[in-house]
Amino acid sequence: MSKRILFVDDEVDVQKVAVFRLRKAGYEVVTAVNSDEALDWIQKERFDLIFLDLRLPGISGAEICKKIKSDENLKKTPVILFTASVRNLPLLTKEVGADDFLIKPFETEQLLEKVKNAIFKENQ
């Protein structure tokens, strides 16, 4: 069974490229373009990994991450934050309980390495 990833980004072009690469690598990918869609998916489905853009229509990716990490049923789900803004990203990642971060624009190899590390870490 392939690993399931929720990829949340309101930039459709970024999302298309990332999703194409992830699916090509064998992952099942579900997408959302805003916080409401993301929260709907998170409430009704289980994912092996969640990618959250920090800047989303609605609440921020950081706030969604806090919700995930404070929920007993979801807190072990790896979350990777990503954004073009690098200011304080490592600190923010730690503060909201995210497992990692990725800076836009990113290389395909970086994306796939982050996914592999997050999913492997989850299974330890």
C-alpha positions in Angstrom: 0.0 0.0 0.0 1.4 3.4 -1.0 1.9 6.1 1.6 -0.7 8.9 1.6 0.3 12.6 1.6 -1.9 15.7 2.0 -0.3 18.6 0.1 -1.7 22.0 1.0 -0.7 25.0 -1.0 -2.7 27.8 -2.6 -0.1 28.2 -5.4 -1.5 25.9 -8.0 1.6 25.8 -10.1 3.8 24.8 -7.1 1.2 22.2 -6.1 1.0 20.7 -9.6 4.8 20.2 -9.9 5.1 18.8 -6.4 2.2 16.4 -6.7 3.4 15.2 -10.1 6.8 14.3 -8.6 5.3 12.7 -5.5 2.9 10.6 -7.5 5.7 9.6 -9.9 7.7 8.4 -6.8 4.8 6.2 -5.9 2.9 8.2 -3.3 -0.8 8.7 -3.1 -1.4 12.5 -2.9 -4.5 14.5 -1.9 -4.5 18.2 -2.4 -6.1 21.3 -0.7 -5.8 24.9 -1.7 -6.9 26.6 1.6 -7.2 26.0 5.3 -10.9 24.9 5.2 -10.2 22.2 2.6 -7.1 21.1 4.5 -9.0 20.8 7.8 -11.8 18.9 6.1 -9.4 16.3 4.7 -7.6 16.0 8.0 -10.8 15.4 9.9 -12.1 12.7 7.6 -9.0 10.9 6.3 -5.7 9.6 7.7 -2.4 10.6 6.1 1.2 9.4 6.5 2.5 12.9 6.0 1.1 16.4 5.7 2.8 19.3 3.8 1.5 22.7 4.9 2.2 26.0 3.2 2.5 28.7 5.9 0.5 31.3 4.0 -3.0 30.0 3.2 -6.4 31.6 2.7 -8.0 31.2 6.0 -5.9 30.2 9.0 -2.2 29.8 8.5 -0.3 26.5 8.0 1.3 27.1 11.4 -2.1 27.2 13.1 -3.2 24.0 11.3 0.0 22.3 12.5 -0.8 23.3 16.1 -4.2 21.8 15.7 -2.8 18.6 14.3 -0.1 18.3 17.0 -2.6 19.0 19.8 -5.0 16.2 18.7 -4.3 12.9 20.4 -5.3 11.0 17.2 -3.2 13.1 14.8 -0.2 14.2 16.8 2.1 11.5 15.5 1.4 12.4 11.8 4.5 14.1 10.4 4.0 17.7 9.3 6.4 19.6 7.0 5.9 23.3 6.7 7.0 25.1 3.6 7.2 28.7 2.5 9.2 31.2 0.5 9.9 33.2 3.6 12.9 31.9 5.4 12.9 34.3 8.3 12.6 32.4 11.6 11.4 29.3 9.8 13.5 26.8 11.9 12.3 28.5 15.1 8.6 28.6 13.9 8.8 24.9 12.9 9.9 24.0 16.4 7.3 26.3 18.1 4.3 24.8 16.3 5.6 21.2 16.6 6.2 20.6 12.9 8.6 17.8 12.0 10.5 19.6 9.3 10.4 22.5 6.9 11.1 23.1 3.2 11.9 26.4 1.5 10.3 27.4 -1.8 11.4 27.2 -4.5 12.6 23.6 -3.8 14.3 21.0 -5.9 12.6 17.7 -6.5 15.4 15.8 -4.8 14.9 18.0 -1.6 11.1 17.3 -1.7 11.5 13.6 -2.0 14.3 13.4 0.6 12.1 15.3 3.1 9.2 12.9 2.4 11.4 9.8 2.8 12.9 11.1 6.1 9.5 12.1 7.6 7.9 8.8 6.7 10.9 6.7 7.8 11.1 8.7 11.1 7.3 8.0 11.6 7.9 4.2 11.4 10.8 4.1 14.0 
